[in-house]
């Protein structure tokens, strides 16, 4: 089965959902460890996405100035 490409908004929503469960103490210790790892992956994904987008925008703006 083909896996959909993760979007920034999907990653952010998943992070928010996991944080809400953590705040409400809805996760047991085993789940907590797994979810913390997942949040770490998602945060890294979001940072990379933002960095790449910033670089693309700067490139376009630079090209427009020339």
N, CA, C and O atoms as a GROMACS GRO file, in nm:
protein
  264
    1UNK      N    1   0.086  -0.118   0.000
    1UNK     CA    2   0.000   0.000   0.000
    1UNK      C    3   0.090   0.124   0.000
    1UNK      O    4   0.185   0.132   0.078
    2UNK      N    5   0.061   0.218  -0.085
    2UNK     CA    6   0.140   0.340  -0.096
    2UNK      C    7   0.116   0.429   0.026
    2UNK      O    8   0.004   0.444   0.073
    3UNK      N    9   0.225   0.488   0.074
    3UNK     CA   10   0.215   0.576   0.191
    3UNK      C   11   0.209   0.721   0.144
    3UNK      O   12   0.287   0.763   0.059
    4UNK      N   13   0.113   0.798   0.200
    4UNK     CA   14   0.101   0.938   0.164
    4UNK      C   15   0.219   1.016   0.217
    4UNK      O   16   0.273   0.985   0.323
    5UNK      N   17   0.260   1.118   0.143
    5UNK     CA   18   0.368   1.204   0.186
    5UNK      C   19   0.316   1.295   0.298
    5UNK      O   20   0.210   1.356   0.287
    6UNK      N   21   0.392   1.302   0.405
    6UNK     CA   22   0.354   1.381   0.521
    6UNK      C   23   0.367   1.529   0.489
    6UNK      O   24   0.466   1.573   0.430
    7UNK      N   25   0.266   1.606   0.527
    7UNK     CA   26   0.271   1.751   0.509
    7UNK      C   27   0.306   1.817   0.642
    7UNK      O   28   0.295   1.756   0.748
    8UNK      N   29   0.346   1.943   0.634
    8UNK     CA   30   0.379   2.020   0.754
    8UNK      C   31   0.259   2.026   0.848
    8UNK      O   32   0.273   2.005   0.969
    9UNK      N   33   0.142   2.054   0.794
    9UNK     CA   34   0.021   2.066   0.877
    9UNK      C   35  -0.016   1.933   0.943
    9UNK      O   36  -0.061   1.931   1.057
   10UNK      N   37   0.003   1.824   0.871
   10UNK     CA   38  -0.025   1.692   0.930
   10UNK      C   39   0.071   1.663   1.044
   10UNK      O   40   0.030   1.613   1.149
   11UNK      N   41   0.199   1.696   1.024
   11UNK     CA   42   0.298   1.674   1.129
   11UNK      C   43   0.266   1.758   1.251
   11UNK      O   44   0.272   1.709   1.364
   12UNK      N   45   0.233   1.884   1.229
   12UNK     CA   46   0.199   1.973   1.339
   12UNK      C   47   0.076   1.925   1.415
   12UNK      O   48   0.073   1.930   1.538
   13UNK      N   49  -0.024   1.878   1.343
   13UNK     CA   50  -0.145   1.826   1.407
   13UNK      C   51  -0.114   1.702   1.491
   13UNK      O   52  -0.168   1.686   1.601
   14UNK      N   53  -0.028   1.616   1.439
   14UNK     CA   54   0.009   1.496   1.514
   14UNK      C   55   0.086   1.532   1.641
   14UNK      O   56   0.064   1.472   1.746
   15UNK      N   57   0.176   1.630   1.631
   15UNK     CA   58   0.249   1.676   1.749
   15UNK      C   59   0.151   1.728   1.853
   15UNK      O   60   0.160   1.693   1.971
   16UNK      N   61   0.057   1.811   1.811
   16UNK     CA   62  -0.042   1.869   1.904
   16UNK      C   63  -0.125   1.760   1.970
   16UNK      O   64  -0.155   1.767   2.089
   17UNK      N   65  -0.163   1.659   1.893
   17UNK     CA   66  -0.244   1.549   1.945
   17UNK      C   67  -0.166   1.471   2.051
   17UNK      O   68  -0.220   1.436   2.156
   18UNK      N   69  -0.039   1.443   2.022
   18UNK     CA   70   0.043   1.369   2.118
   18UNK      C   71   0.065   1.451   2.244
   18UNK      O   72   0.057   1.398   2.355
   19UNK      N   73   0.093   1.581   2.229
   19UNK     CA   74   0.114   1.666   2.346
   19UNK      C   75  -0.010   1.674   2.432
   19UNK      O   76  -0.002   1.676   2.555
   20UNK      N   77  -0.126   1.680   2.369
   20UNK     CA   78  -0.251   1.684   2.445
   20UNK      C   79  -0.269   1.555   2.527
   20UNK      O   80  -0.310   1.560   2.643
   21UNK      N   81  -0.238   1.441   2.466
   21UNK     CA   82  -0.248   1.314   2.539
   21UNK      C   83  -0.150   1.310   2.655
   21UNK      O   84  -0.181   1.258   2.762
   22UNK      N   85  -0.029   1.365   2.633
   22UNK     CA   86   0.069   1.369   2.741
   22UNK      C   87   0.021   1.458   2.856
   22UNK      O   88   0.032   1.420   2.972
   23UNK      N   89  -0.033   1.574   2.822
   23UNK     CA   90  -0.081   1.667   2.924
   23UNK      C   91  -0.197   1.608   3.003
   23UNK      O   92  -0.211   1.635   3.123
   24UNK      N   93  -0.280   1.529   2.936
   24UNK     CA   94  -0.396   1.467   3.002
   24UNK      C   95  -0.362   1.333   3.065
   24UNK      O   96  -0.450   1.262   3.115
   25UNK      N   97  -0.232   1.298   3.062
   25UNK     CA   98  -0.184   1.172   3.119
   25UNK      C   99  -0.259   1.052   3.064
   25UNK      O  100  -0.295   0.961   3.139
   26UNK      N  101  -0.283   1.051   2.933
   26UNK     CA  102  -0.354   0.942   2.868
   26UNK      C  103  -0.261   0.834   2.815
   26UNK      O  104  -0.307   0.734   2.759
   27UNK      N  105  -0.131   0.852   2.832
   27UNK     CA  106  -0.034   0.756   2.781
   27UNK      C  107   0.032   0.680   2.895
   27UNK      O  108   0.069   0.739   2.996
   28UNK      N  109   0.048   0.548   2.877
   28UNK     CA  110   0.124   0.475   2.977
   28UNK      C  111   0.273   0.488   2.945
   28UNK      O  112   0.309   0.548   2.843
   29UNK      N  113   0.358   0.435   3.028
   29UNK     CA  114   0.502   0.453   3.016
   29UNK      C  115   0.553   0.401   2.880
   29UNK      O  116   0.636   0.467   2.816
   30UNK      N  117   0.505   0.287   2.837
   30UNK     CA  118   0.550   0.231   2.709
   30UNK      C  119   0.510   0.321   2.592
   30UNK      O  120   0.591   0.346   2.503
   31UNK      N  121   0.389   0.369   2.594
   31UNK     CA  122   0.342   0.459   2.488
   31UNK      C  123   0.416   0.592   2.493
   31UNK      O  124   0.447   0.649   2.388
   32UNK      N  125   0.444   0.640   2.612
   32UNK     CA  126   0.510   0.768   2.629
   32UNK      C  127   0.646   0.768   2.560
   32UNK      O  128   0.679   0.862   2.487
   33UNK      N  129   0.722   0.666   2.581
   33UNK     CA  130   0.854   0.656   2.519
   33UNK      C  131   0.842   0.657   2.367
   33UNK      O  132   0.916   0.727   2.298
   34UNK      N  133   0.749   0.580   2.316
   34UNK     CA  134   0.725   0.573   2.172
   34UNK      C  135   0.680   0.708   2.116
   34UNK      O  136   0.727   0.750   2.010
   35UNK      N  137   0.591   0.775   2.185
   35UNK     CA  138   0.538   0.903   2.138
   35UNK      C  139   0.641   1.014   2.144
   35UNK      O  140   0.642   1.103   2.059
   36UNK      N  141   0.728   1.011   2.246
   36UNK     CA  142   0.834   1.112   2.254
   36UNK      C  143   0.927   1.098   2.134
   36UNK      O  144   0.969   1.198   2.077
   37UNK      N  145   0.959   0.975   2.097
   37UNK     CA  146   1.042   0.952   1.978
   37UNK      C  147   0.972   1.003   1.852
   37UNK      O  148   1.034   1.064   1.766
   38UNK      N  149   0.842   0.978   1.844
   38UNK     CA  150   0.766   1.023   1.727
   38UNK      C  151   0.764   1.175   1.720
   38UNK      O  152   0.782   1.232   1.612
   39UNK      N  153   0.742   1.242   1.832
   39UNK     CA  154   0.741   1.388   1.835
   39UNK      C  155   0.876   1.441   1.790
   39UNK      O  156   0.884   1.539   1.716
   40UNK      N  157   0.982   1.378   1.834
   40UNK     CA  158   1.117   1.419   1.794
   40UNK      C  159   1.133   1.411   1.643
   40UNK      O  160   1.188   1.502   1.581
   41UNK      N  161   1.086   1.303   1.582
   41UNK     CA  162   1.091   1.288   1.437
   41UNK      C  163   1.009   1.396   1.367
   41UNK      O  164   1.052   1.454   1.267
   42UNK      N  165   0.892   1.422   1.420
   42UNK     CA  166   0.802   1.521   1.360
   42UNK      C  167   0.859   1.662   1.371
   42UNK      O  168   0.848   1.741   1.277
   43UNK      N  169   0.918   1.694   1.485
   43UNK     CA  170   0.978   1.826   1.502
   43UNK      C  171   1.094   1.843   1.404
   43UNK      O  172   1.108   1.949   1.343
   44UNK      N  173   1.174   1.740   1.389
   44UNK     CA  174   1.285   1.745   1.293
   44UNK      C  175   1.233   1.765   1.150
   44UNK      O  176   1.289   1.843   1.073
   45UNK      N  177   1.125   1.694   1.116
   45UNK     CA  178   1.062   1.708   0.985
   45UNK      C  179   1.015   1.852   0.964
   45UNK      O  180   1.039   1.911   0.858
   46UNK      N  181   0.947   1.908   1.065
   46UNK     CA  182   0.895   2.045   1.054
   46UNK      C  183   1.007   2.147   1.040
   46UNK      O  184   0.997   2.240   0.960
   47UNK      N  185   1.113   2.131   1.117
   47UNK     CA  186   1.227   2.222   1.107
   47UNK      C  187   1.288   2.218   0.967
   47UNK      O  188   1.317   2.322   0.909
   48UNK      N  189   1.306   2.099   0.914
   48UNK     CA  190   1.362   2.085   0.779
   48UNK      C  191   1.271   2.148   0.675
   48UNK      O  192   1.317   2.214   0.582
   49UNK      N  193   1.142   2.126   0.691
   49UNK     CA  194   1.045   2.182   0.598
   49UNK      C  195   1.050   2.334   0.601
   49UNK      O  196   1.050   2.398   0.496
   50UNK      N  197   1.055   2.392   0.720
   50UNK     CA  198   1.062   2.538   0.733
   50UNK      C  199   1.192   2.593   0.675
   50UNK      O  200   1.191   2.694   0.605
   51UNK      N  201   1.302   2.526   0.702
   51UNK     CA  202   1.432   2.570   0.651
   51UNK      C  203   1.433   2.566   0.498
   51UNK      O  204   1.478   2.661   0.434
   52UNK      N  205   1.384   2.456   0.441
   52UNK     CA  206   1.381   2.444   0.295
   52UNK      C  207   1.290   2.549   0.232
   52UNK      O  208   1.323   2.605   0.127
   53UNK      N  209   1.176   2.574   0.295
   53UNK     CA  210   1.084   2.673   0.243
   53UNK      C  211   1.146   2.812   0.248
   53UNK      O  212   1.134   2.890   0.154
   54UNK      N  213   1.213   2.843   0.360
   54UNK     CA  214   1.280   2.972   0.373
   54UNK      C  215   1.386   2.990   0.264
   54UNK      O  216   1.396   3.096   0.203
   55UNK      N  217   1.464   2.886   0.239
   55UNK     CA  218   1.568   2.893   0.135
   55UNK      C  219   1.507   2.914  -0.003
   55UNK      O  220   1.559   2.991  -0.084
   56UNK      N  221   1.396   2.846  -0.030
   56UNK     CA  222   1.329   2.861  -0.160
   56UNK      C  223   1.275   3.003  -0.177
   56UNK      O  224   1.289   3.062  -0.284
   57UNK      N  225   1.214   3.056  -0.072
   57UNK     CA  226   1.158   3.192  -0.078
   57UNK      C  227   1.270   3.294  -0.099
   57UNK      O  228   1.257   3.385  -0.180
   58UNK      N  229   1.380   3.278  -0.026
   58UNK     CA  230   1.493   3.369  -0.041
   58UNK      C  231   1.549   3.362  -0.184
   58UNK      O  232   1.587   3.465  -0.241
   59UNK      N  233   1.555   3.244  -0.240
   59UNK     CA  234   1.605   3.227  -0.376
   59UNK      C  235   1.513   3.299  -0.476
   59UNK      O  236   1.560   3.369  -0.566
   60UNK      N  237   1.384   3.281  -0.461
   60UNK     CA  238   1.288   3.346  -0.550
   60UNK      C  239   1.298   3.498  -0.537
   60UNK      O  240   1.300   3.570  -0.638
   61UNK      N  241   1.305   3.547  -0.415
   61UNK     CA  242   1.315   3.692  -0.394
   61UNK      C  243   1.444   3.748  -0.454
   61UNK      O  244   1.443   3.857  -0.511
   62UNK      N  245   1.552   3.675  -0.441
   62UNK     CA  246   1.679   3.717  -0.498
   62UNK      C  247   1.671   3.724  -0.651
   62UNK      O  248   1.721   3.817  -0.714
   63UNK      N  249   1.606   3.621  -0.709
   63UNK     CA  250   1.589   3.618  -0.855
   63UNK      C  251   1.502   3.735  -0.903
   63UNK      O  252   1.525   3.789  -1.011
   64UNK      N  253   1.405   3.774  -0.823
   64UNK     CA  254   1.317   3.883  -0.860
   64UNK      C  255   1.392   4.016  -0.859
   64UNK      O  256   1.357   4.107  -0.935
   65UNK      N  257   1.492   4.029  -0.774
   65UNK     CA  258   1.571   4.152  -0.764
   65UNK      C  259   1.664   4.168  -0.882
   65UNK      O  260   1.703   4.280  -0.915
   66UNK      N  261   1.699   4.058  -0.946
   66UNK     CA  262   1.796   4.065  -1.058
   66UNK      C  263   1.732   4.109  -1.186
   66UNK      O  264   1.800   4.120  -1.288
   0.00000   0.00000   0.00000
